[in-house]
Amino acid sequence: MKLIVISSPTPVLNEHEIINSLFEEGLEIFHMHKPDFSKEGTENFIRQIPSKYHNRIALHSDFQKFHSLEELTAHKGKYDYAFLSPIFDSISKAGYKSKFDLNKLKNSSLLSSRREVGGEVFALGGINEDKIEICRELGFAGVSVLGAIWNSKNPVEKFKRLKLLCHAERSEASVLDSSLLSE
């Protein structure tokens, strides 16, 4: 599974040091989500990241975020990848609750069939270590994290744990058949 890190929409102490460390630890895709930044602010932010990583940066405002399988289907073939959210209750946005039925997602072939949706689909919302295997079983191409990283006391160590779980082989036991499904 792939792992995308989305920036905090608000400033974070030592943010560029953290971002650069994430890249050094193997971050493949970083979505810059700074909705209040001007064009100049965006350019200044990116300049503080070594140019060797610029090809791994995407402006989050340029990507589609869907909130239902129906929306995803309606935009079939219009993107390389998209976000479906919130899969679980948000970590970064208090009160932003998931409306997805995990059984419905599990039984849908949309997530696992790139041909059906025209691009890869990433889970977003409430993703933490305990949700990675569930997302894999649901058929997501990967996960996107924001609150798990930026609300962590040690964002780089958190990233390393998430990355390890994303790249791990599918576990023997089905997480979806456990009590996590009833959350």
C-alpha positions as CSV (number, residue, x, y, z in Angstrom):
1,M,0.0,0.0,0.0
2,K,1.1,3.6,-0.6
3,L,1.3,6.2,2.0
4,I,0.5,9.9,1.4
5,V,1.2,12.6,4.0
6,I,-0.9,15.8,3.8
7,S,0.5,18.9,5.5
8,S,-1.3,20.5,8.4
9,P,-3.4,23.4,7.0
10,T,-2.0,25.6,9.8
11,P,1.6,26.2,10.7
12,V,3.4,23.6,12.8
13,L,6.5,24.1,14.9
14,N,9.6,22.9,12.9
15,E,7.4,22.0,10.0
16,H,10.0,22.1,7.3
17,E,12.5,20.1,9.4
18,I,9.8,17.5,9.9
19,I,8.8,17.4,6.2
20,N,12.4,17.1,5.1
21,S,12.9,14.3,7.6
22,L,9.8,12.5,6.2
23,F,11.3,12.7,2.7
24,E,14.6,11.3,4.1
25,E,12.7,8.4,5.6
26,G,11.2,7.6,2.2
27,L,8.0,9.7,1.9
28,E,7.0,9.3,-1.7
29,I,4.0,11.7,-2.0
30,F,3.5,14.9,0.1
31,H,0.3,16.9,-0.4
32,M,0.7,20.5,0.6
33,H,-2.6,21.7,2.0
34,K,-2.2,25.3,3.0
35,P,-5.6,26.9,2.0
36,D,-4.7,30.3,3.4
37,F,-1.5,30.7,1.5
38,S,-1.1,33.0,-1.4
39,K,0.8,32.0,-4.5
40,E,3.9,33.6,-3.0
41,G,3.4,31.9,0.3
42,T,3.1,28.5,-1.4
43,E,6.3,29.2,-3.4
44,N,8.2,30.3,-0.2
45,F,7.0,27.1,1.6
46,I,8.2,24.8,-1.2
47,R,11.5,26.7,-1.5
48,Q,12.3,25.5,2.1
49,I,12.2,21.9,0.9
50,P,15.3,20.6,-1.0
51,S,14.7,20.7,-4.8
52,K,15.4,16.9,-5.0
53,Y,12.1,16.3,-3.4
54,H,10.0,18.8,-5.4
55,N,8.8,16.0,-7.8
56,R,7.2,14.3,-4.8
57,I,5.1,17.4,-3.8
58,A,1.5,17.9,-4.9
59,L,-0.7,20.8,-4.2
60,H,-3.6,19.3,-2.3
61,S,-6.1,21.8,-3.8
62,D,-5.5,20.2,-7.2
63,F,-6.9,16.8,-6.2
64,Q,-10.4,15.5,-5.9
65,K,-11.8,14.3,-2.6
66,F,-15.0,12.2,-2.7
67,H,-17.4,11.5,0.1
68,S,-19.3,8.6,-1.4
69,L,-18.9,5.7,-3.7
70,E,-21.5,7.3,-6.0
71,E,-19.4,10.5,-6.3
72,L,-16.3,8.3,-7.1
73,T,-18.2,6.4,-9.8
74,A,-19.6,9.7,-11.3
75,H,-16.0,11.0,-11.9
76,K,-14.6,7.7,-13.2
77,G,-11.5,8.1,-15.4
78,K,-10.9,11.8,-14.6
79,Y,-7.9,11.4,-12.2
80,D,-4.8,9.3,-11.6
81,Y,-5.8,9.0,-7.9
82,A,-8.4,10.4,-5.6
83,F,-9.3,10.4,-1.9
84,L,-12.4,8.9,-0.3
85,S,-13.2,10.4,3.0
86,P,-13.7,10.3,5.9
87,I,-13.4,6.5,6.1
88,F,-13.0,6.7,9.9
89,D,-13.8,9.5,12.3
90,S,-11.3,12.3,11.6
91,I,-8.3,12.7,13.9
92,S,-7.6,16.4,12.9
93,K,-11.2,17.7,12.6
94,A,-13.2,17.2,15.8
95,G,-16.7,16.0,15.2
96,Y,-16.0,15.1,11.5
97,K,-17.5,11.6,11.6
98,S,-17.4,8.8,9.0
99,K,-20.7,7.9,7.3
100,F,-19.2,4.9,5.5
101,D,-20.5,1.4,6.1
102,L,-17.3,-0.7,6.1
103,N,-19.2,-3.8,5.0
104,K,-20.6,-1.9,2.0
105,L,-17.0,-0.8,1.1
106,K,-15.7,-4.3,1.6
107,N,-18.3,-5.7,-0.8
108,S,-17.8,-3.1,-3.4
109,S,-15.3,-3.8,-6.2
110,L,-14.8,-0.1,-6.9
111,L,-11.8,0.3,-4.6
112,S,-9.8,-2.7,-5.7
113,S,-10.5,-2.3,-9.4
114,R,-8.5,0.6,-11.0
115,R,-10.3,-0.2,-14.2
116,E,-13.7,0.5,-12.7
117,V,-12.8,3.9,-11.2
118,G,-10.1,5.0,-13.6
119,G,-7.5,5.7,-10.9
120,E,-6.2,4.6,-7.5
121,V,-8.3,5.4,-4.5
122,F,-6.8,6.4,-1.2
123,A,-8.5,6.2,2.2
124,L,-8.5,9.5,4.1
125,G,-9.9,10.4,7.5
126,G,-9.1,8.8,10.9
127,I,-6.2,6.7,9.5
128,N,-3.8,5.5,12.2
129,E,-1.8,2.3,12.8
130,D,-4.9,0.3,13.8
131,K,-6.6,1.2,10.5
132,I,-4.0,0.3,7.9
133,E,-4.9,-3.4,7.6
134,I,-8.6,-2.6,7.4
135,C,-7.9,-0.2,4.5
136,R,-5.8,-2.9,2.8
137,E,-8.7,-5.4,3.1
138,L,-11.2,-2.8,1.8
139,G,-9.1,-2.6,-1.4
140,F,-7.6,0.9,-1.1
141,A,-4.5,1.5,-3.1
142,G,-3.1,3.4,-0.1
143,V,-3.9,5.7,2.8
144,S,-3.5,9.4,3.4
145,V,-2.7,10.8,6.8
146,L,-2.8,14.2,8.3
147,G,-3.9,14.2,11.9
148,A,-1.9,11.0,12.7
149,I,1.3,12.8,11.7
150,W,0.8,16.4,12.8
151,N,-0.9,15.6,16.1
152,S,1.9,13.2,17.0
153,K,4.5,14.1,19.6
154,N,7.1,12.6,17.1
155,P,5.8,12.9,13.6
156,V,8.8,11.2,12.0
157,E,8.6,8.1,14.2
158,K,4.8,8.0,13.6
159,F,5.5,8.1,9.8
160,K,8.0,5.3,10.1
161,R,5.5,3.1,11.9
162,L,2.8,3.9,9.4
163,K,5.1,3.3,6.4
164,L,6.2,-0.1,7.9
165,L,2.6,-1.2,8.2
166,C,1.7,0.0,4.7
167,H,4.6,-2.0,3.2
168,A,4.0,-5.1,5.3
169,E,2.4,-8.1,3.8
170,R,-1.3,-8.7,4.3
171,S,-1.8,-10.2,7.8
172,E,-3.0,-13.8,8.1
173,A,-6.1,-13.0,10.1
174,S,-8.8,-10.8,8.6
175,V,-9.1,-7.6,10.6
176,L,-12.5,-6.9,9.1
177,D,-13.9,-10.0,10.7
178,S,-12.8,-8.8,14.1
179,S,-14.4,-6.3,16.5
180,L,-12.8,-3.4,14.7
181,L,-15.5,-3.6,12.0
182,S,-18.2,-2.7,14.6
183,E,-16.6,0.6,15.5
